[in-house]
């Protein structure tokens, strides 16, 4: 299977390093996003706190590499002629922040496939693992799906479920999501053109918003369990849950316990 790889996070990096060892897969090109980048929902530059240097991995293996910034000339569609020449089976979108337009998705035999860190149609949209922990979910999973024009609304290919333990922080849940992603990618590569595609019910898709570091401020009027979940959902490697001190300092809380008093 000949693929183009789109990714810019530590999650992307782990999956790339796994895929590159699969003799049944050839990565023909890598596209990534700089650590600081412009995106439609923010007037200022966004910083990717989970950034991975995919350029170094591509250059080490002599794989063509391009940064995508959203600016004219550096959008995915501006590379359409190059992508078409690659004669791809699939465009893999694994840890990405921009929409992949149809004009690009159509350049691969089986389209563009992404992995979303939830069991779609649940928790479509931004920061699905963070939202799942904050809302006290005890299970979640990952979904391999075919990208479409909407937000995480494409046909489902494969899903893999895993538990969220009460003591798990975002780091542990993130690692479980990575391991699940490897499992479903292995299965998808094994199935090849025998993969099946199941349409989602649009009425069941609920899109969650993206989150920014400012959203981590703790509301101490909430119940203890809500605060506990809020803290563990945004701990390292994310910016963290915080409160402002009397001298206007940001105090970040990495870990908490609930005790009866």
Secondary structure as the mmCIF struct_conf table of DSSP 4:
data_model
#
loop_
_struct_conf.conf_type_id
_struct_conf.id
_struct_conf.beg_label_comp_id
_struct_conf.beg_label_asym_id
_struct_conf.beg_label_seq_id
_struct_conf.end_label_comp_id
_struct_conf.end_label_asym_id
_struct_conf.end_label_seq_id
STRN STRN1 UNK A 2 UNK A 6
STRN STRN2 UNK A 9 UNK A 9
HELX_RH_AL_P HELX_RH_AL_P1 UNK A 10 UNK A 19
TURN_TY1_P TURN_TY1_P1 UNK A 20 UNK A 21
TURN_TY1_P TURN_TY1_P2 UNK A 23 UNK A 24
STRN STRN3 UNK A 26 UNK A 32
BEND BEND1 UNK A 35 UNK A 35
STRN STRN4 UNK A 36 UNK A 37
TURN_TY1_P TURN_TY1_P3 UNK A 40 UNK A 41
BEND BEND2 UNK A 43 UNK A 44
STRN STRN5 UNK A 46 UNK A 47
TURN_TY1_P TURN_TY1_P4 UNK A 49 UNK A 50
STRN STRN6 UNK A 51 UNK A 51
HELX_RH_AL_P HELX_RH_AL_P2 UNK A 54 UNK A 60
TURN_TY1_P TURN_TY1_P5 UNK A 61 UNK A 62
STRN STRN7 UNK A 64 UNK A 67
BEND BEND3 UNK A 70 UNK A 71
TURN_TY1_P TURN_TY1_P6 UNK A 72 UNK A 73
BEND BEND4 UNK A 74 UNK A 75
HELX_RH_3T_P HELX_RH_3T_P1 UNK A 76 UNK A 79
HELX_RH_AL_P HELX_RH_AL_P3 UNK A 80 UNK A 85
TURN_TY1_P TURN_TY1_P7 UNK A 86 UNK A 86
STRN STRN8 UNK A 88 UNK A 88
BEND BEND5 UNK A 89 UNK A 89
STRN STRN9 UNK A 90 UNK A 93
BEND BEND6 UNK A 95 UNK A 95
BEND BEND7 UNK A 98 UNK A 98
HELX_RH_AL_P HELX_RH_AL_P4 UNK A 102 UNK A 105
TURN_TY1_P TURN_TY1_P8 UNK A 106 UNK A 107
STRN STRN10 UNK A 108 UNK A 108
TURN_TY1_P TURN_TY1_P9 UNK A 109 UNK A 110
STRN STRN11 UNK A 112 UNK A 116
BEND BEND8 UNK A 117 UNK A 119
TURN_TY1_P TURN_TY1_P10 UNK A 120 UNK A 123
STRN STRN12 UNK A 124 UNK A 125
BEND BEND9 UNK A 126 UNK A 126
HELX_RH_AL_P HELX_RH_AL_P5 UNK A 128 UNK A 134
TURN_TY1_P TURN_TY1_P11 UNK A 135 UNK A 136
BEND BEND10 UNK A 138 UNK A 138
STRN STRN13 UNK A 139 UNK A 146
BEND BEND11 UNK A 149 UNK A 152
BEND BEND12 UNK A 154 UNK A 154
STRN STRN14 UNK A 156 UNK A 163
TURN_TY1_P TURN_TY1_P12 UNK A 166 UNK A 167
HELX_RH_AL_P HELX_RH_AL_P6 UNK A 170 UNK A 191
HELX_RH_3T_P HELX_RH_3T_P2 UNK A 192 UNK A 194
STRN STRN15 UNK A 198 UNK A 198
HELX_RH_3T_P HELX_RH_3T_P3 UNK A 202 UNK A 204
STRN STRN16 UNK A 207 UNK A 208
HELX_LH_PP_P HELX_LH_PP_P1 UNK A 209 UNK A 210
HELX_RH_3T_P HELX_RH_3T_P4 UNK A 213 UNK A 216
STRN STRN17 UNK A 217 UNK A 217
TURN_TY1_P TURN_TY1_P13 UNK A 220 UNK A 221
BEND BEND13 UNK A 222 UNK A 222
HELX_RH_AL_P HELX_RH_AL_P7 UNK A 224 UNK A 233
TURN_TY1_P TURN_TY1_P14 UNK A 234 UNK A 234
TURN_TY1_P TURN_TY1_P15 UNK A 236 UNK A 237
BEND BEND14 UNK A 238 UNK A 238
STRN STRN18 UNK A 241 UNK A 244
TURN_TY1_P TURN_TY1_P16 UNK A 246 UNK A 247
BEND BEND15 UNK A 248 UNK A 248
STRN STRN19 UNK A 250 UNK A 253
#
